Amino acid sequence: MEKQENRLFYGWSVVLGCAVVCGCNIGVLSNTVGVFLKPVSMELGVSRSQIALYSSIFSVIGMFSAPFQGRLMEKYSLKKLMVSGSVIAGICLFCYSFAPGLWFFYANAVLCGLVFGFTNLIPVNKILSNWFTKKKGTAVGFALAGSGLMAMVVTPVLSHMVADYGWRSGYRFIGSLYLLLMVPVILFVIKESPEDGKFGGGGTGDTETGDQNIKTGLTRAQAMGTRRFWLILAALVLAGSVAMGIQQHMIAYLTDMGYGQQYASGIYSLSMGVLMAGKVILGTLYDRLGIKGASVYICLALAASLGFLLMADLPGIPYLFAAAFGLANAIQSIPATCLVTRFFGTREFTSIYGICNAGNMAGIALGTSMSAWIYDASGSYVAAWYFYLLLSAVIFILYISADREYERRVLQKCCQ
C-alpha cells in the first residue's frame, strides 16, 4: 500500500515537472513571439509578415523533425535527449538578442526547430502515458496548464523589459530563464516511468489495477491506413492555424485599434491565465464526456472568442475575448493526446503522436504567417478573424467525423 501511495504521489510530481517543461517551451519559447513582432520589425525595417516568418520556419522545421524525433525517443534515453535539446534551444533563444538582421532570425529558427521536439509535447505525452491511464486527460490538462501560467507571469515582465530596455534584452531574459528552469527540472524532478529510479514495479500514477506495461492498439502503419487518422490530422492542422493565428497577433491587433501596449499585453496575459484552467477543463471533459462533448465545448469557445475579437473596439469586450480565447486555446494542445490514445491506443503512441504533432506544428506555422499575410494585404486583421470563424466549424465536423468512423469500426468488429 505504501509503495502504491508513493507512486501515486510521485506521478503528480511528474505532472508538476511536465508543467514546468510545457511552461518553458510553450509559455516562454513559443507564446512570447507576439511581444517582439512590432519592436523587431520597426528596428530592422521589415514588415510584420517578414519577421513573423521566423516563427513559421521554426514550426515547419519542427513539423518535419517530429516523426523522426518520435522514433529516436523510442530507442534512446529520453532524459538525455530532453536535456540536450533544452540546452541548445535555450542558447538559441538567448542568441536572438545578437541578431544583426532578418537572416539571423531565420537561421537560428532552423536550429531551434530541429531540437524543439525533444523538449516539448512529444516527450511530455510519452512520460505521462507511462504514469497515467485512467486519468490521462486530466493529467495532460494539468501539465499543459503550465504554459498558460508561465505566459501569464512572463509576458507582462517581458513587455516592460522590451519597452524599457529593448527587445534584445528581452531575448536575453527569456533565454536565461528557459535554461535555469528546464535543465534542473528534467534532471531532478521528471522520471520517465514508475520503473525509473526508486519507483520499481509498474505503477501508473493512478488507481487502475493490472499490468500497466501491456500496450495495445495499432501500429503507426495501421493507424495511417485508417480514415480517422487523416481526419484527425486535418483537424489538428486547422486547430493550430486558427489558435496561433489569433494568439501571435492579438497584441498587434489591439494596439492597432488604439489600445496601449501594456493594456494589450495585459489582455494577452489574462488569456494565458485562463488557458491554465482551459487545459484542465478540456482534458477532464475528454475523460468524462468523450470526443463529442469535448468537441462541442471547445469549438463553441473558439467561435465565441473570434466573435468577441471582432467587437474588441467596444469597452470591456477585450476582457471577454481573453476569457473565451483562454478556454479555446487549449484546442492546439490537449486534443491530440486524447484523440490518439482513444483511436489508436498506446502500442506505438509516440510514433503516431509524433506525426500528429507535426501536423499541429504545420498549422501553427501556417496560422502565424497567414494572419500576417492578410494584414499586409488588407491593412487589417478582420478578414483573418472571419476566415478562422469558418474554420472553427470545419474543425468540429472533422472531430465528429473521426469519432463516428471509429465507433462504426468498433461496432463492425463486435458484430463479426
C-alpha positions as CSV (number, residue, x, y, z in Angstrom):
1,M,0.0,0.0,0.0
2,E,2.8,2.4,0.9
3,K,4.6,1.6,-2.3
4,Q,1.5,2.3,-4.4
5,E,0.8,5.6,-2.5
6,N,4.4,6.7,-3.2
7,R,3.9,6.0,-6.9
8,L,0.6,7.9,-6.8
9,F,2.2,10.9,-5.2
10,Y,5.2,10.9,-7.5
11,G,3.1,10.6,-10.5
12,W,1.6,14.0,-9.8
13,S,5.1,15.3,-9.1
14,V,6.0,14.3,-12.6
15,V,2.9,16.2,-13.8
16,L,4.3,19.3,-12.0
17,G,7.7,18.8,-13.7
18,C,6.0,18.4,-17.0
19,A,4.0,21.6,-16.3
20,V,7.3,23.5,-16.0
21,V,8.6,22.0,-19.2
22,C,5.5,23.0,-21.1
23,G,5.6,26.4,-19.5
24,C,9.1,27.0,-20.7
25,N,8.6,25.6,-24.2
26,I,5.1,26.9,-25.0
27,G,4.8,29.8,-22.5
28,V,8.3,31.2,-23.0
29,L,9.7,29.9,-26.2
30,S,6.6,30.0,-28.4
31,N,4.0,32.2,-26.8
32,T,6.1,35.3,-26.4
33,V,6.7,35.8,-30.1
34,G,3.9,38.4,-30.3
35,V,5.7,40.7,-27.8
36,F,8.6,41.0,-30.2
37,L,6.7,41.5,-33.6
38,K,6.3,45.2,-33.6
39,P,9.6,46.3,-31.9
40,V,11.8,44.0,-34.0
41,S,10.1,44.8,-37.3
42,M,10.4,48.6,-36.6
43,E,14.1,48.4,-35.6
44,L,15.1,46.1,-38.5
45,G,12.9,48.0,-41.0
46,V,11.0,44.9,-42.2
47,S,7.3,44.0,-42.4
48,R,5.4,42.0,-39.8
49,S,5.0,39.1,-42.1
50,Q,8.7,39.0,-42.7
51,I,9.6,38.9,-39.0
52,A,6.7,36.5,-38.3
53,L,8.2,34.1,-40.8
54,Y,10.9,33.1,-38.4
55,S,8.3,31.6,-36.1
56,S,6.8,29.8,-39.1
57,I,10.3,28.5,-40.1
58,F,10.7,27.2,-36.5
59,S,7.4,25.4,-36.7
60,V,8.0,23.9,-40.2
61,I,11.4,22.5,-39.2
62,G,9.7,21.2,-36.0
63,M,7.0,19.7,-38.1
64,F,9.4,17.7,-40.4
65,S,11.6,16.7,-37.4
66,A,8.7,15.4,-35.2
67,P,8.2,12.0,-36.8
68,F,11.9,11.2,-36.6
69,Q,12.2,12.5,-33.1
70,G,9.4,10.2,-32.0
71,R,11.3,7.2,-33.4
72,L,14.5,8.4,-31.6
73,M,12.7,8.7,-28.3
74,E,11.6,5.1,-28.5
75,K,15.2,3.9,-29.0
76,Y,17.4,6.2,-26.8
77,S,17.4,7.8,-23.3
78,L,14.5,10.2,-23.2
79,K,16.0,12.4,-20.5
80,K,19.3,12.7,-22.3
81,L,17.6,13.8,-25.4
82,M,15.5,16.3,-23.4
83,V,18.5,17.8,-21.6
84,S,20.5,18.1,-24.8
85,G,17.5,19.7,-26.7
86,S,16.8,22.1,-23.9
87,V,20.4,23.4,-23.7
88,I,20.5,24.0,-27.4
89,A,17.0,25.6,-27.5
90,G,17.9,27.9,-24.6
91,I,21.1,29.1,-26.2
92,C,19.2,29.7,-29.5
93,L,16.6,31.8,-27.7
94,F,19.4,33.8,-26.0
95,C,21.2,34.3,-29.3
96,Y,18.2,36.1,-30.9
97,S,19.5,39.1,-29.0
98,F,22.5,39.3,-31.2
99,A,20.6,39.3,-34.5
100,P,22.2,41.8,-36.9
101,G,19.4,41.3,-39.4
102,L,16.4,39.2,-40.6
103,W,18.6,36.4,-41.9
104,F,19.8,35.6,-38.4
105,F,16.3,35.1,-37.1
106,Y,15.6,32.6,-39.9
107,A,18.9,30.7,-39.5
108,N,18.5,30.5,-35.7
109,A,14.9,29.3,-36.1
110,V,16.1,26.3,-38.1
111,L,18.5,25.1,-35.4
112,C,15.9,25.8,-32.6
113,G,13.2,23.9,-34.6
114,L,15.4,20.9,-35.0
115,V,15.7,20.3,-31.3
116,F,12.3,21.7,-30.1
117,G,10.6,18.3,-30.4
118,F,13.0,16.7,-27.9
119,T,11.9,19.1,-25.2
120,N,8.2,19.7,-25.7
121,L,4.9,17.8,-26.2
122,I,6.2,14.5,-27.6
123,P,8.3,13.6,-24.6
124,V,5.8,15.1,-22.1
125,N,3.0,12.9,-23.6
126,K,5.2,9.8,-23.6
127,I,6.1,10.3,-20.0
128,L,2.5,10.9,-18.9
129,S,1.4,7.9,-20.8
130,N,3.8,5.8,-18.8
131,W,2.4,7.2,-15.5
132,F,-1.3,7.6,-16.2
133,T,-4.0,5.6,-18.0
134,K,-7.4,6.2,-16.3
135,K,-6.9,9.9,-15.7
136,K,-4.6,10.7,-18.6
137,G,-6.7,13.5,-20.0
138,T,-6.8,15.3,-16.6
139,A,-3.0,14.8,-16.1
140,V,-2.2,16.1,-19.5
141,G,-4.5,19.1,-18.9
142,F,-2.7,20.0,-15.6
143,A,0.7,19.5,-17.3
144,L,-0.1,21.7,-20.3
145,A,-1.6,24.3,-18.0
146,G,1.9,25.2,-17.1
147,S,2.2,27.0,-20.5
148,G,-0.6,29.4,-19.5
149,L,0.8,30.1,-16.1
150,M,4.3,30.8,-17.4
151,A,3.0,33.0,-20.2
152,M,0.7,34.9,-17.8
153,V,3.7,35.6,-15.5
154,V,6.4,36.2,-18.0
155,T,4.5,38.2,-20.7
156,P,3.9,41.4,-18.5
157,V,7.5,41.3,-17.2
158,L,8.8,40.8,-20.7
159,S,6.7,43.6,-22.2
160,H,8.0,46.0,-19.6
161,M,11.6,44.9,-20.3
162,V,11.2,45.3,-24.0
163,A,9.6,48.8,-23.6
164,D,12.3,50.0,-21.2
165,Y,15.4,48.2,-22.3
166,G,14.7,47.0,-25.9
167,W,13.9,43.7,-27.5
168,R,17.5,42.4,-27.3
169,S,17.4,42.5,-23.5
170,G,14.0,40.7,-23.7
171,Y,15.5,37.8,-25.6
172,R,18.4,37.5,-23.1
173,F,16.0,37.4,-20.3
174,I,13.8,34.6,-21.6
175,G,16.8,32.7,-22.9
176,S,18.4,32.7,-19.4
177,L,15.0,31.9,-17.7
178,Y,14.5,28.9,-20.1
179,L,17.9,27.4,-19.2
180,L,17.6,27.9,-15.5
181,L,14.2,26.2,-15.3
182,M,14.4,23.5,-17.9
183,V,17.7,21.7,-17.1
184,P,17.2,21.2,-13.3
185,V,13.6,20.1,-13.7
186,I,14.4,17.5,-16.3
187,L,17.4,16.1,-14.4
188,F,16.0,16.1,-10.8
189,V,12.2,16.0,-11.0
190,I,11.0,14.2,-14.1
191,K,11.1,10.4,-14.0
192,E,10.4,8.7,-17.4
193,S,8.3,5.9,-15.8
194,P,7.4,4.3,-12.5
195,E,10.3,1.9,-13.1
196,D,12.8,4.8,-13.2
197,G,14.9,5.1,-10.1
198,K,13.1,4.3,-6.8
199,F,9.8,3.6,-8.5
200,G,10.0,0.0,-9.4
201,G,7.3,-2.4,-10.3
202,G,4.8,-1.0,-12.8
203,G,2.5,1.6,-11.1
204,T,1.0,4.2,-13.3
205,G,0.3,7.1,-11.0
206,D,-3.5,6.4,-11.0
207,T,-5.6,3.8,-9.3
208,E,-6.0,1.3,-12.1
209,T,-5.0,-2.3,-11.5
210,G,-3.4,-4.9,-13.6
211,D,-0.2,-5.0,-15.7
212,Q,0.1,-1.4,-16.9
213,N,3.1,-2.2,-19.1
214,I,0.9,-4.0,-21.6
215,K,0.4,-1.7,-24.6
216,T,-2.4,-2.3,-27.0
217,G,-3.6,-0.6,-30.2
218,L,-2.5,0.0,-33.7
219,T,1.0,0.3,-35.2
220,R,1.9,3.6,-37.0
221,A,1.4,1.9,-40.4
222,Q,-2.0,0.6,-39.4
223,A,-3.1,3.9,-37.9
224,M,-2.1,5.8,-41.1
225,G,-4.2,3.3,-43.1
226,T,-7.4,4.5,-41.4
227,R,-9.7,7.3,-42.5
228,R,-9.9,8.7,-38.9
229,F,-6.2,9.3,-38.8
230,W,-6.3,11.7,-41.7
231,L,-9.4,13.4,-40.3
232,I,-7.6,14.0,-37.0
233,L,-4.5,15.2,-38.8
234,A,-6.5,17.7,-40.8
235,A,-8.3,18.9,-37.7
236,L,-5.0,19.4,-35.8
237,V,-3.5,21.4,-38.7
238,L,-6.5,23.7,-38.8
239,A,-6.7,24.0,-35.0
240,G,-3.1,25.0,-34.8
241,S,-3.6,27.5,-37.6
242,V,-6.6,29.2,-36.0
243,A,-5.3,29.3,-32.4
244,M,-1.8,30.5,-33.3
245,G,-3.1,32.9,-35.9
246,I,-5.0,34.6,-33.2
247,Q,-2.5,34.3,-30.4
248,Q,0.6,35.7,-32.1
249,H,-1.3,38.7,-33.5
250,M,-3.7,39.7,-30.7
251,I,-1.3,42.2,-29.2
252,A,-0.6,43.9,-32.5
253,Y,-4.3,43.9,-33.4
254,L,-5.3,45.5,-30.1
255,T,-2.6,48.2,-30.4
256,D,-3.6,48.9,-34.0
257,M,-7.1,49.6,-32.6
258,G,-5.7,52.3,-30.3
259,Y,-5.2,50.3,-27.1
260,G,-1.8,50.8,-25.3
261,Q,1.0,48.3,-25.4
262,Q,0.6,47.5,-21.7
263,Y,-3.2,47.1,-22.0
264,A,-2.8,44.7,-24.9
265,S,-0.1,42.7,-23.1
266,G,-2.4,42.5,-20.1
267,I,-5.2,41.1,-22.3
268,Y,-2.7,38.5,-23.6
269,S,-1.6,37.7,-20.1
270,L,-5.1,37.3,-18.9
271,S,-5.9,34.9,-21.8
272,M,-2.8,32.8,-20.8
273,G,-4.0,32.7,-17.2
274,V,-7.5,31.5,-18.3
275,L,-5.7,29.0,-20.5
276,M,-4.4,27.2,-17.4
277,A,-8.0,26.4,-16.5
278,G,-8.9,25.8,-20.1
279,K,-6.5,22.9,-20.5
280,V,-7.6,21.2,-17.3
281,I,-11.2,21.7,-18.2
282,L,-10.8,20.3,-21.7
283,G,-8.7,17.3,-20.5
284,T,-11.3,16.5,-17.9
285,L,-14.1,16.8,-20.4
286,Y,-12.4,14.3,-22.7
287,D,-12.2,11.9,-19.7
288,R,-15.8,12.3,-18.7
289,L,-17.8,13.3,-21.8
290,G,-15.8,11.7,-24.6
291,I,-14.9,13.1,-28.0
292,K,-18.4,14.5,-28.9
293,G,-19.0,16.5,-25.7
294,A,-15.5,17.9,-25.6
295,S,-15.6,18.9,-29.3
296,V,-18.8,20.8,-28.9
297,Y,-17.4,22.7,-26.0
298,I,-14.0,23.6,-27.5
299,C,-15.3,24.7,-30.9
300,L,-18.1,26.8,-29.4
301,A,-15.5,28.5,-27.2
302,L,-13.3,29.2,-30.2
303,A,-16.1,30.7,-32.2
304,A,-17.1,32.9,-29.3
305,S,-13.6,34.2,-28.9
306,L,-13.5,35.2,-32.5
307,G,-16.8,37.0,-32.2
308,F,-15.5,39.0,-29.2
309,L,-12.3,39.8,-31.1
310,L,-14.4,41.3,-34.0
311,M,-16.1,43.5,-31.4
312,A,-13.0,44.4,-29.5
313,D,-13.4,48.1,-30.1
314,L,-16.3,48.1,-27.6
315,P,-15.5,48.8,-23.9
316,G,-14.8,45.7,-21.9
317,I,-15.1,43.3,-24.8
318,P,-11.3,42.6,-24.9
319,Y,-11.7,41.0,-21.4
320,L,-14.5,38.8,-22.7
321,F,-12.2,37.8,-25.6
322,A,-9.4,37.0,-23.2
323,A,-11.7,34.7,-21.2
324,A,-13.2,32.9,-24.2
325,F,-9.9,32.5,-26.0
326,G,-8.1,31.3,-22.9
327,L,-10.6,28.4,-22.8
328,A,-10.5,27.9,-26.6
329,N,-6.7,28.0,-26.9
330,A,-6.5,24.5,-25.3
331,I,-7.5,23.3,-28.8
332,Q,-3.9,23.3,-30.0
333,S,-2.5,21.1,-27.3
334,I,-5.0,18.8,-25.5
335,P,-7.0,17.1,-28.3
336,A,-4.0,15.4,-30.0
337,T,-3.1,13.3,-26.9
338,C,-6.7,12.3,-26.1
339,L,-7.6,11.5,-29.7
340,V,-4.5,9.4,-30.4
341,T,-5.0,7.4,-27.2
342,R,-8.7,6.8,-27.9
343,F,-8.5,6.0,-31.6
344,F,-5.1,4.2,-31.8
345,G,-4.1,3.0,-28.3
346,T,-0.7,3.1,-26.7
347,R,1.2,0.4,-28.8
348,E,3.1,2.9,-30.9
349,F,1.8,6.1,-29.2
350,T,5.0,8.1,-29.6
351,S,5.4,7.4,-33.3
352,I,1.7,8.2,-34.1
353,Y,1.7,11.2,-31.8
354,G,4.9,12.5,-33.5
355,I,3.1,12.6,-36.9
356,C,0.1,14.3,-35.3
357,N,2.3,16.8,-33.6
358,A,4.0,17.5,-36.9
359,G,0.5,18.4,-38.3
360,N,-0.1,20.7,-35.4
361,M,3.2,22.4,-35.9
362,A,2.4,22.8,-39.6
363,G,-0.8,24.5,-38.6
364,I,1.0,26.8,-36.2
365,A,3.4,27.8,-38.9
366,L,0.6,28.4,-41.3
367,G,-1.5,30.4,-38.9
368,T,1.2,32.7,-37.7
369,S,2.2,33.7,-41.2
370,M,-1.4,33.7,-42.6
371,S,-2.6,36.4,-40.2
372,A,0.5,38.5,-41.1
373,W,-0.1,38.0,-44.9
374,I,-3.8,39.0,-44.6
375,Y,-2.8,42.1,-42.5
376,D,-0.1,43.1,-45.1
377,A,-2.5,42.6,-48.0
378,S,-5.6,44.3,-46.5
379,G,-4.2,46.6,-43.7
380,S,-6.4,44.8,-41.2
381,Y,-6.8,41.5,-39.3
382,V,-10.6,41.5,-39.7
383,A,-10.7,39.2,-42.7
384,A,-8.5,36.7,-40.9
385,W,-10.9,36.6,-37.9
386,Y,-13.8,35.8,-40.2
387,F,-11.9,33.1,-42.0
388,Y,-10.9,31.5,-38.7
389,L,-14.6,31.6,-37.7
390,L,-15.4,29.5,-40.7
391,L,-12.5,27.1,-39.9
392,S,-13.9,26.6,-36.4
393,A,-17.0,24.9,-37.9
394,V,-14.8,22.8,-40.2
395,I,-12.7,21.6,-37.2
396,F,-15.8,20.5,-35.4
397,I,-17.0,18.5,-38.4
398,L,-13.7,16.7,-38.7
399,Y,-13.6,15.8,-35.0
400,I,-17.1,14.3,-35.1
401,S,-16.5,12.5,-38.4
402,A,-13.4,10.8,-37.0
403,D,-15.3,9.7,-33.9
404,R,-18.2,8.3,-35.9
405,E,-15.8,6.4,-38.1
406,Y,-14.1,4.9,-35.0
407,E,-17.4,3.9,-33.5
408,R,-18.5,2.3,-36.7
409,R,-15.3,0.2,-36.9
410,V,-15.8,-0.9,-33.3
411,L,-19.4,-1.9,-34.0
412,Q,-18.4,-3.8,-37.1
413,K,-15.8,-5.8,-35.0
414,C,-18.4,-6.5,-32.3
415,C,-20.8,-7.9,-34.9
416,Q,-18.2,-10.2,-36.5
